[in-house]
């Protein structure tokens, strides 16, 4: 979540996310999807956009 929050409205690729949270080889896109799914449960609907085949983007949250 911290990674996405520091890059609001920018699409982060699976590779960028992997490098930031797991600098070792072997984290799969499925593992990243699982982590994002958990974060999505805590945020408003559509806060995190899945950019097909690329990665994820966090939209600014209204307060």
N, C-alpha and C positions, 0 to 999 in steps of 0.2 A: 504494500500500500504506500509506504514511504517513497518508494521509487516512482510510482505513478504520480503521487502528489507533487513531487519535485519537477515533473515534466507534464503539467496539465496541458491538455489539448494537443499533445504531441504523441504520435503513434510510436510505441516502443516495440521493437521486434522481439520475437521469442528469444533470439540470440542475445540481445541487449539485456533482457530480463534475466536470462540464465546466467550471464556473466556477472551481473550485479548481485544476485542472491546465492549463486552456487558456482564459484569460480573453477570448480573441478569438472572434469569431463563426466558426462553421463546423465545429466538431468534431462528428462524427456519433455516434449511438449504436453504430454498428458499430465505430468506432474505440475507444470505451470498452470494448465487449465484448472486443475484441482485447487491450487492455491488461490487463483482468481475467483473461483466459484465460492470459496469461503469468504473472501473479502466482499463479494457482491451481496451476500446475505446481510451484511451490516450497512449497506449503502442504499440510497434511493434507487428505484428502478432506472435503468438506462444510464447510470452514472459511469459505468465502465462499458466502453464499446469494444466489441470484437471486430477487428479489421481483418477480414477473411484472408488467410494465408500469410498475414504479416505479423500481427501481434495484437496489442491492446492500447486503448486510449482512455484516459480519465477526463471526463468533462468537468468544468467548474461546477461546484455545488452551490446552490442558492441557500443563503442563510437568512 
